[in-house]
Amino acid sequence: MKFVVKLSKEEQFAEENPLLGRRKVLQDGQTVEYPVLLRDPITPEERRIVREAWKNNIDTVRRRLAKKDCTRCHGKGSFDVHDYPGHPLWHKLTSSEICGCFLED
Protein backbone atom coordinates (compact mmCIF):
# COMPACT_ATOMS: atom_id res chain seq x y z
CA MET A 1 0.00 0.00 0.00
CA LYS A 2 1.24 3.47 -0.85
CA PHE A 3 0.18 6.64 0.90
CA VAL A 4 0.27 10.06 -0.65
CA VAL A 5 1.19 12.80 1.78
CA LYS A 6 -0.07 16.24 0.90
CA LEU A 7 2.02 19.14 2.12
CA SER A 8 0.32 22.24 3.36
CA LYS A 9 1.52 25.66 2.24
CA GLU A 10 3.39 26.16 5.51
CA GLU A 11 5.25 22.89 5.18
CA GLN A 12 6.22 23.50 1.56
CA PHE A 13 7.98 26.76 2.34
CA ALA A 14 9.35 26.00 5.79
CA GLU A 15 12.79 27.41 6.38
CA GLU A 16 15.62 25.11 7.25
CA ASN A 17 16.99 27.42 9.98
CA PRO A 18 14.22 29.86 11.00
CA LEU A 19 15.05 33.13 12.75
CA LEU A 20 11.67 34.02 14.23
CA GLY A 21 8.93 31.84 15.64
CA ARG A 22 5.58 32.33 17.34
CA ARG A 23 4.56 31.44 20.88
CA LYS A 24 0.88 31.15 21.76
CA VAL A 25 -0.18 32.07 25.27
CA LEU A 26 -3.65 31.94 26.80
CA GLN A 27 -4.41 35.26 28.52
CA ASP A 28 -7.82 36.07 29.98
CA GLY A 29 -9.49 33.42 27.86
CA GLN A 30 -7.93 34.67 24.60
CA THR A 31 -5.02 33.26 22.68
CA VAL A 32 -2.24 35.81 22.16
CA GLU A 33 0.75 35.24 19.87
CA TYR A 34 4.22 36.58 20.67
CA PRO A 35 7.29 36.61 18.43
CA VAL A 36 10.15 34.44 19.67
CA LEU A 37 13.78 34.69 18.58
CA LEU A 38 14.90 31.14 17.79
CA ARG A 39 18.58 31.82 17.02
CA ASP A 40 21.11 34.61 16.86
CA PRO A 41 20.94 36.75 13.70
CA ILE A 42 23.82 36.24 11.28
CA THR A 43 23.44 38.71 8.44
CA PRO A 44 22.80 42.48 8.65
CA GLU A 45 19.35 41.93 7.12
CA GLU A 46 18.42 39.48 9.89
CA ARG A 47 19.67 41.99 12.49
CA ARG A 48 17.37 44.64 10.98
CA ILE A 49 14.42 42.23 11.09
CA VAL A 50 15.01 41.49 14.78
CA ARG A 51 15.42 45.18 15.67
CA GLU A 52 12.16 45.97 13.85
CA ALA A 53 10.26 43.14 15.58
CA TRP A 54 11.44 44.24 19.05
CA LYS A 55 11.67 48.00 18.46
CA ASN A 56 9.61 48.84 21.56
CA ASN A 57 11.47 46.44 23.87
CA ILE A 58 14.96 46.12 22.39
CA ASP A 59 16.56 45.28 25.77
CA THR A 60 15.03 41.79 25.67
CA VAL A 61 17.14 40.83 22.64
CA ARG A 62 20.14 43.11 23.23
CA ARG A 63 22.41 40.23 24.23
CA ARG A 64 21.47 38.25 21.09
CA LEU A 65 22.09 41.28 18.83
CA ALA A 66 25.47 42.22 20.34
CA LYS A 67 28.42 41.62 18.05
CA LYS A 68 30.54 38.72 19.23
CA ASP A 69 33.79 40.41 18.17
CA CYS A 70 33.11 43.74 19.96
CA THR A 71 36.21 44.89 21.85
CA ARG A 72 34.18 46.72 24.49
CA CYS A 73 31.48 44.29 25.60
CA HIS A 74 32.84 41.01 24.11
CA GLY A 75 29.37 40.00 22.88
CA LYS A 76 27.46 40.65 26.12
CA GLY A 77 25.72 43.88 25.08
CA SER A 78 26.89 45.77 28.18
CA PHE A 79 30.18 46.46 29.94
CA ASP A 80 31.30 47.56 33.42
CA VAL A 81 32.67 51.05 34.09
CA HIS A 82 34.48 52.05 37.28
CA ASP A 83 32.61 54.86 39.01
CA TYR A 84 35.60 56.03 41.05
CA PRO A 85 38.79 55.06 39.18
CA GLY A 86 41.93 55.46 41.27
CA HIS A 87 40.10 56.02 44.56
CA PRO A 88 41.69 53.93 47.33
CA LEU A 89 38.41 52.90 48.97
CA TRP A 90 35.74 53.02 46.27
CA HIS A 91 37.73 51.76 43.26
CA LYS A 92 35.75 48.48 43.19
CA LEU A 93 32.36 50.18 42.66
CA THR A 94 31.22 49.74 39.08
CA SER A 95 28.14 50.43 37.01
CA SER A 96 26.95 48.74 33.85
CA GLU A 97 26.80 50.67 30.58
CA ILE A 98 24.95 49.59 27.44
CA CYS A 99 27.21 49.02 24.44
CA GLY A 100 26.08 50.48 21.12
CA CYS A 101 27.28 47.53 19.01
CA PHE A 102 23.82 45.92 19.00
CA LEU A 103 22.44 48.85 17.00
CA GLU A 104 25.05 48.52 14.24
CA ASP A 105 24.74 46.28 11.19
URWO-V194174 format. One record per residue. PHI is phi in whole degrees, -180 to 180 (* if undefined). PSI is psi in whole degrees, 0 to 359 (none if undefined). D_CENTER is the distance of its C-alpha to the mean C-alpha in Angstrom with 2 decimals. Layout:
phi:PHI psi:PSI d_center:D_CENTER
phi:PHI psi:PSI d_center:D_CENTER
This chain:
phi:* psi:137 d_center:47.39
phi:-116 psi:139 d_center:44.51
phi:-112 psi:139 d_center:41.61
phi:-102 psi:123 d_center:39.78
phi:-102 psi:122 d_center:36.11
phi:-92 psi:133 d_center:34.83
phi:-93 psi:135 d_center:31.21
phi:-77 psi:171 d_center:29.57
phi:-62 psi:324 d_center:27.77
phi:-67 psi:321 d_center:24.34
phi:-74 psi:331 d_center:25.42
phi:-68 psi:323 d_center:26.96
phi:-111 psi:26 d_center:23.89
phi:-69 psi:137 d_center:21.25
phi:-77 psi:152 d_center:18.81
phi:-76 psi:322 d_center:19.17
phi:-133 psi:79 d_center:15.52
phi:-69 psi:147 d_center:13.53
phi:-90 psi:313 d_center:9.98
phi:-114 psi:148 d_center:9.99
phi:-134 psi:182 d_center:12.31
phi:-125 psi:142 d_center:14.22
phi:-122 psi:127 d_center:15.22
phi:-99 psi:130 d_center:18.67
phi:-129 psi:139 d_center:19.85
phi:-91 psi:115 d_center:23.45
phi:-126 psi:122 d_center:23.94
phi:52 psi:39 d_center:27.51
phi:82 psi:0 d_center:28.83
phi:-118 psi:146 d_center:26.43
phi:-89 psi:124 d_center:23.63
phi:-118 psi:136 d_center:20.37
phi:-103 psi:136 d_center:17.47
phi:-120 psi:145 d_center:13.80
phi:-75 psi:144 d_center:10.96
phi:-128 psi:134 d_center:8.90
phi:-86 psi:116 d_center:6.11
phi:-89 psi:335 d_center:8.68
phi:-154 psi:169 d_center:7.87
phi:-73 psi:140 d_center:6.45
phi:-70 psi:145 d_center:7.70
phi:-108 psi:309 d_center:11.24
phi:-93 psi:162 d_center:13.23
phi:-60 psi:328 d_center:13.27
phi:-66 psi:319 d_center:13.73
phi:-66 psi:323 d_center:10.56
phi:-64 psi:321 d_center:8.71
phi:-66 psi:321 d_center:11.07
phi:-63 psi:317 d_center:10.48
phi:-67 psi:318 d_center:6.82
phi:-64 psi:325 d_center:8.26
phi:-71 psi:322 d_center:11.21
phi:-69 psi:327 d_center:9.95
phi:-114 psi:37 d_center:8.45
phi:-67 psi:331 d_center:11.18
phi:-86 psi:342 d_center:12.96
phi:-141 psi:61 d_center:10.46
phi:-69 psi:338 d_center:8.04
phi:-66 psi:339 d_center:8.44
phi:-71 psi:334 d_center:6.63
phi:-117 psi:13 d_center:3.04
phi:-60 psi:319 d_center:5.59
phi:-66 psi:325 d_center:6.11
phi:-75 psi:332 d_center:3.76
phi:-87 psi:345 d_center:5.15
phi:-64 psi:140 d_center:8.34
phi:-73 psi:134 d_center:11.19
phi:-71 psi:337 d_center:12.77
phi:-101 psi:19 d_center:16.20
phi:-69 psi:132 d_center:16.04
phi:-77 psi:339 d_center:19.40
phi:-84 psi:304 d_center:18.59
phi:-102 psi:348 d_center:15.58
phi:58 psi:36 d_center:15.61
phi:87 psi:8 d_center:11.86
phi:-91 psi:335 d_center:11.33
phi:93 psi:348 d_center:10.45
phi:-149 psi:160 d_center:13.78
phi:-142 psi:158 d_center:17.34
phi:-91 psi:141 d_center:20.64
phi:-126 psi:134 d_center:23.57
phi:-74 psi:128 d_center:27.11
phi:-76 psi:325 d_center:28.62
phi:-128 psi:74 d_center:32.18
phi:-68 psi:135 d_center:32.45
phi:84 psi:354 d_center:35.92
phi:-77 psi:134 d_center:37.05
phi:-67 psi:331 d_center:38.99
phi:-102 psi:321 d_center:37.89
phi:-103 psi:16 d_center:34.49
phi:-67 psi:342 d_center:32.92
phi:-86 psi:348 d_center:30.53
phi:-74 psi:126 d_center:28.88
phi:-130 psi:160 d_center:25.41
phi:-130 psi:157 d_center:22.70
phi:-97 psi:132 d_center:19.00
phi:-114 psi:145 d_center:17.97
phi:-83 psi:130 d_center:14.65
phi:-84 psi:143 d_center:14.39
phi:-86 psi:5 d_center:14.26
phi:-69 psi:338 d_center:12.89
phi:-76 psi:347 d_center:9.35
phi:-91 psi:349 d_center:11.51
phi:-86 psi:158 d_center:13.54
phi:-92 psi:none d_center:13.71
